[in-house]
Amino acid sequence: MGNIPKGSCEEKPCFTIKEDDFLFSKKHEYKVQKFLGEGTFGKVAQCLNSDTMKQMAVKIVRNDLDWAGRRELAMFDQLKKLDQDKNNLVRFIEHFKHKRYVCLAFELLDIDLFTFMEKRDFEPMHVCDIQSITQQMLVALNALKSIGLVHTDIKPDNIMLVDHKLHPLRVKLIDFGLASKVSELWCGCTIQPYGYRAPEVILGLPLNEAIDMWSLGCVLSAIKTKNFFTKDPDSSWRLKTEDEYVHTEDDYTIKFRSFFHRCTSLNDILKTRPESIKDGSSSKDRQAFSSLLKNMLNVDSEKRITPSKALQHSFISRKQFSHYSKQSQMEQSTNKWCYVFLTLIFGTTALAASGKCFNMFTSQLLTLPAFPATGHKVDDTK
């Protein structure tokens, strides 16, 4: 092994902050409550702002990689030109240096999209829900494009639900540590996670904002399909073999295997609707989603759809999906108001401790007849 660089992790600890420690900025004092996650450049902690008594997320960059913190801060200086809430970008609060650590304070969000999918056993999402997430992320990409920035690290882990109980499927784009100005991208640079890497990055071709659109297309494909991946003992993910997939799925896999072996494109799959597709979506719903997806995953970056064009696509502009979507939205709305109502009565701590009662209460409400609409009548036959 070569000489250890001075200031490296091997020479001295790169992270010494612990739970219950205090972080001090010029304006605020943050108490570290717990660590939410760890990455290459540091850790993210849930902290309590002692002045406002609000919980925040604080990204603490390793002391030997403070350049990474300065780089992300430079990106947020650019993002100040945008309305971060309106454009579905994580809200940046402040930055400070605590001892030798660069710290970035953000609003505290709920859970990332990967964890959300993992909790539901990677059950494919309904196209109505995918439409909501897609529209919000396209707004975010359109905003980044307007100021000449690319995220370069779009993946389910970096799309977070704001508060799934109060604001179902409200999402924001996070983690701008690897973001870059389009003008600073160069041919041959290695960026983007493997599974979300655009063809032009792999081939060393000229790069622009289109690489983010490719990554988003990959994310949408992932949340619409069943779990095709498995984790090996060394914790690395890989595609399941055919036997492994058949072993873990139901009999419909075997029943329709001969059909899927005849498919050569997404269009072939859309020509039929196997009984195993149980999300209630109509053929038109899936065709609209497929059309947008193909435009997002165009191998030619020059022909790949732009965020502004994608926002005008029929999949995004569709206002009426299947019966499932109406029921889903009613459940989400009911859950939201029931949560607010019960919180006012019992408080958040007591309510969190009685989650099963909350779910039972809302499910009972959903069985009651709906109140008649006022003002105008909606024609469901169109």
N, C-alpha and C positions, 0 to 999 in steps of 0.2 A: 504494500500500500504506500501511496505517496505521503508527503508531509501534510499534516492537518492544517488547513488555512487558519490563520490567526483570527479569532473571533467566531469560529465555527461552533456548532452544537457540541462537538466532541471535546472542545477545549473548555467550554463553560456552559452552564445551563441556559437554554434559550427561553424557558418559560417557568417562572417561579410564582406567578400569581395563583392564589388558591381561593376556594369558596370562603365567604365571609370577609375577604379582604376589601378594602375601600380604594376606589380609583378617584383621583381628584383632577377636575378640570378647573379652569379659571372661574367658571360660573356655577358648577354643580359638583355634588359628591355622589358617587355611585357605589352601592354595596353589591358585591358579587354574590348572587343567590345560588346559582348553579351554572354549569357549563352545558350549552345546548349542542355543541358540535365542535369538531376539530378538523382542520385542513392543513394543507402544505405550509401556509403562511402564518398560521396561528390558531386561535380558538375564538368562538363566539360565546359570550356569557349573557345570561339573563341577569340584569341588574336592577336594583331599586334606586330611583332618583330620590335621595333623601330630602330634597327641597320640595318637589312636586308630588312625591309618593306614588309616582307612576313607574311601572315596569318598562324597561328599555332593553334593547339588544345592543351589546357593545362588542365590537370586533377588536380583539387584542392581537396585534401583530407581533410575531416573534422578534426579540430584540436584535437578532442577527440578520433580520430581513426587513428592516425598517424602510428600505427602498420600496418594498411592495405596498406598504401603507401610504407612502407619499404618492405612489403611482395611482392608487385607488382614489386618494384625495383629489388628485388632479382631474380625474374623471368626474368626480362629484362637483367640482368647480364648473365643469361644462354643463352638468345636469341642472345646475341652478337656473339655467336659462328656461327650463321647462317647469310646468306645473306637475310635480311628481305624483300627486294623488290622482289628478285628472288623467294622466298618461300611464297609470298603473305601474309606477316605479317605486321601489322602496323609499320611504321618506328619510332623508339624511338629516340628523339633528345638529351634531357638532363633532369636531375632532379635537383631540388634545394629546399631550404626551405625558404619560404617567411613569415617572422614573425613566427607564430606557425604552418603554413600550409606546408605540404609536397606537392610539385608540380611536375608533370611529363609532359614534353612537347613532343608532337608528331606532325607528319605531319597532316595537315588538310585534311580530306576526305570529300566525298559528302554526301550521305544519306545512312541510314542502309536499309537492305533488307526488313524489316517489313514496314517501311515507303514507300519504293518503291512499295511494293505490295498494300499497303493501297491506294496510289495515283491512282493505276489502278483498284481500287475497287475489289481487290483480284482476278482479272481475272487470270486463270491458265496460267503459262508460257509455251511456246513451248519447246519441248524436246531439240531442238538445243540450246536454251538459257540456259536450265537447265544443259546441258552437259558442257557448258563453265564454269558455276559457280561450278559445281561438280568437274571438273578437277582441278580448282584453289584451292579449299578447300582440296582436296586430297593431293595436293602438300604441303599445309600448315601442314596437319596432319602427313604426312610422315616426314617432317622436324622436327616437335615436337617429334615424336617417336624416331628419330635418336639421340636426346639428352636426352631422358628419361623424357619428360614432357607431362602432360595432361592438356588440357584447362579447362575442367569440366563445362564450361558455354556456350556451343555452342547453339545458337538460332538465329533467323533472326535479332534480334537487334544488335548482335555482329558480323555480316557479313556486311561490308560496301562497297558500290560502291565508287571507287576512284574518278572518274569524269565521270559521265554518258554521258556527251556531247562529250568530247574529247576521252574517252576510254570506249565505251559502254560495260557494264557487266564486266568490270575489277573490281575485288573484293579483299578485304583483311580481314583477321581475326583480330579483335580488342579485347581489354579488357582482360588483363591477371591478373586481380586482384584476381581471385579465382583459378588460375593455380597452379599446384602442381607437384612435382617430383613423378614419379610412385612409387618409393621406399617408399614414405611417405603416400601412401594411405593405409587405413586399413578397414577391414571388418566391416560393420555397420555404416560407416561414412555417413552423409547426405550431398550429393552434387548433382549438376545439377538441372535445373528448372524442375518442375513437368512434363510438357508436353514433355520433352526431356530426361527424366531420364531413364537410362538403367535398364533392369530387374535385373541384378546382384547387382545394388545399392539398389534397393527395397528389394531384398531378403537377403541382408547382406552377399553376396558371395565375394570371392577374386576379386580384381579390377586391371585393367590395362588400356592401351591406348584404348582398344576396346570400352570403354564407350563414347569416343568422336565420334567414327564411328556410334554408335547408334544414338546419337544426330543429327549428320549430316543427317542420313537417315530420321529422323523425319522432319528436315527442308526441305529436298527435297520433301517429301510427301506433306508438307504444301503448297509449291509454285506451285505444279502441280494440286492441287484440288481447287475447288471453295470454297468460304468462308462458312464453316460449323459452324462457331461460331458467337455468339452474345454477346453484352455487356449489363449486367444488370444495373439498376439505381445506384447500389453501385460501378459501374465501374469494377466489376469482370467479367471475360470472362467465358462462358460455351458453351457446345455443343447445337446447336439448336434442338428443338423438331421436329418430323416429320412434324407436321402441320406448324410450323414456317418456315421450309425449303421450303415446297411446296408453301407457301404463297409468299415467296420472290423470288422464281425461276420461270422460264418460263414453258410453257405447256409440254416441253419435260420431265420434272421430272415426271409428271403424266403418260405420254405416255410410259415411259420405267420403271416405278416403279415395275411392275410385273417381269420384267427381273432381275433387281438388287436384288429383294427379293429372287431369286433363286440362286444367286451367293454365293458361300461358300469360295472362295479364289480369289486372284488377277488374277490367271490364267483364271478363268471363265469369268471375265470381259473382258480379252483380246481376247476372242474367237469371240467377235462381236465388231462392231463399230457403236454405235448409231449415228443418225444424229446430235445429240447435241454436238458431238465432232467436233469442227470446227477449230482446230488449224492447220490442214493440215498435221499432222504427219502420217507417214505410220505405218502399223502394225508392221513391223520390228523395226522401231524406238521405239515404245512403248514397244515392247517385250524386247528389249535390256535394256531399262530403268528399266522395271519391274524386270528383272533378277538381275541387280546390286542392286536395292533397296532391294530385298529379301535377298541378301547376306549381305547387310549392317544391316538389321534388323533381323538377325538370333538371336533367343532368347539365344542360347548357345554362350557365348562370345568366347569360344575356337574355334568355327567354324565360327565365324563372319569374314568377309573378312578384310584383313589388307589394309592400304593405298597403299602400293607398289603393291599388287595384284589387287586392285581396279583400279589403274592407267593403268593396262594391260587389263582390262575388255573390251569387245567388244563395250559397250556403250561409253566408253571414246575414244577408238581407231577408232570409226566410223568417216570417213571423209566426208561422203555424206549423208545428210538428205533429207527431202522433199524439194519441190520447195520453200516453205515458207522460209526455212532457208537461201537459196541463196538470195532471195529478201530481207530478213531481214538484212543480212550482207551487201548487196549493199546499203540499206538505211542508215545503221550505218556508213559505210565508207563515203558515200556522205555527211551525216550530219556533220561528223568530219571535212572534208576538207572545207565544206562551212562555218562552224563555224570559222575555222582558217582564211579563206579568208576574211570573213566579219569583223572579229575582227581587222584585220590589217587595214581595211578601216575605220570602224566607231568607234573602241574601244569597250571594254567590257561593259562599262556603257550604251552606246547608243544601243548596240546590245541587252543587257538584257531588255531594255525598249521596244524593238520592236520584241519580241519573236514570235508574230503571223506572222510578215513579214518574219522572218527567216524560220518558218515552211512552209509558202506558197512558198517561194523561193526554198527550197529543194524539196518540193513535185512536183513543176514544172520541176525541173531538172530530177527527176526520170521518167518523162514521155518521156524524150528524148531518141532516140535510142542509145544503148551502142556502144562504140568504139570496133572495132574488136580486139581480143586478139592477141598478138604477141609471137613468140617463139615456142609455142606448142599448140596443140588443145586438149581440154578436151572432152572425150567421155562421154556424159550424159546418155547413154543408159545402162551403167553397173550398 
